[in-house]
Amino acid sequence: MPEGDTLYRAARWLDGELAGRALDALWIRGRGVLPGGVVTEVRALGKHVLLGLGAVAKPLSDAAPASGSGAVPASPRAEAV
């Protein structure tokens, strides 16, 4: 099990790499595939690395996505428990 300082450094690096980028979807063990969003922050809390997500920008039209496009509806936040 990594120690807190190792997780802090990893979270700081991930924040620099991912902050502001959009994720299509997340796979979280025990929860399956969750909708993605824009990464607002990555931070360490104890022995956990938390990923903050903002809402994905809404499409320009309300038209449904093409069949089989694999689109996932936006969610304002997804958290692993």
C-alpha positions as a printed Julia matrix, in Angstrom:
81×3 Matrix{Float64}:
   0.0    0.0     0.0
   1.54   3.36   -1.01
   2.14   5.94    1.7
   0.5    9.37    1.74
   3.49  11.24    0.31
   3.62   8.88   -2.68
  -0.08   9.39   -3.37
   0.28  13.15   -2.94
   3.05  13.27   -5.56
   1.06  11.04   -7.93
  -2.08  13.19   -7.52
  -0.07  16.38   -8.11
   1.39  14.9   -11.31
  -2.02  13.65  -12.49
  -3.53  17.08  -11.81
  -0.92  18.68  -14.04
  -1.57  16.15  -16.8
  -5.38  15.89  -16.62
  -6.78  19.2   -15.3
  -8.9   20.85  -17.97
  -9.11  17.77  -20.17
 -12.37  16.04  -21.06
 -12.94  12.36  -20.32
 -15.56  10.44  -22.31
 -16.24   7.93  -19.54
 -14.74   6.4   -16.4
 -14.51   2.78  -15.36
 -14.58   2.41  -11.6
 -14.19  -0.99   -9.96
 -17.47  -2.06   -8.41
 -19.45   0.69  -10.17
 -18.82  -0.05  -13.85
 -18.74   2.6   -16.55
 -19.75   6.1   -15.47
 -20.22   9.22  -17.61
 -17.15  11.41  -17.99
 -16.68  15.14  -17.73
 -13.99  17.79  -17.65
 -11.33  17.12  -15.01
 -11.36  20.06  -12.59
  -8.77  18.72  -10.16
  -6.93  15.64   -8.96
  -5.95  15.57   -5.3
  -4.9   13.19   -2.56
  -6.97  12.71    0.57
  -5.4   10.25    2.97
  -4.81   7.06    0.99
  -7.25   8.06   -1.76
  -6.76   9.95   -5.01
  -9.87  12.01   -5.83
 -10.77  13.07   -9.35
 -12.99  16.16   -9.56
 -15.21  16.34  -12.65
 -17.18  19.23  -14.09
 -20.04  18.94  -16.54
 -19.37  18.23  -20.19
 -20.46  21.03  -22.52
 -23.95  20.49  -23.9
 -24.26  19.66  -27.61
 -25.34  22.47  -29.95
 -28.61  20.7   -30.8
 -30.99  18.54  -28.81
 -30.86  15.85  -31.49
 -30.29  12.32  -30.2
 -26.87  10.83  -30.98
 -26.65   8.48  -33.93
 -27.41   4.86  -33.13
 -24.31   2.95  -32.07
 -22.26   6.1   -31.51
 -21.39   5.0   -27.96
 -22.25   8.43  -26.56
 -22.64   8.59  -22.79
 -24.82  11.3   -21.21
 -22.96  13.95  -19.22
 -22.9   13.89  -15.44
 -21.86  16.83  -13.25
 -19.76  14.61  -10.98
 -18.77  10.97  -10.59
 -17.14   9.78   -7.41
 -15.62   6.45   -6.49
 -16.69   5.03   -3.16
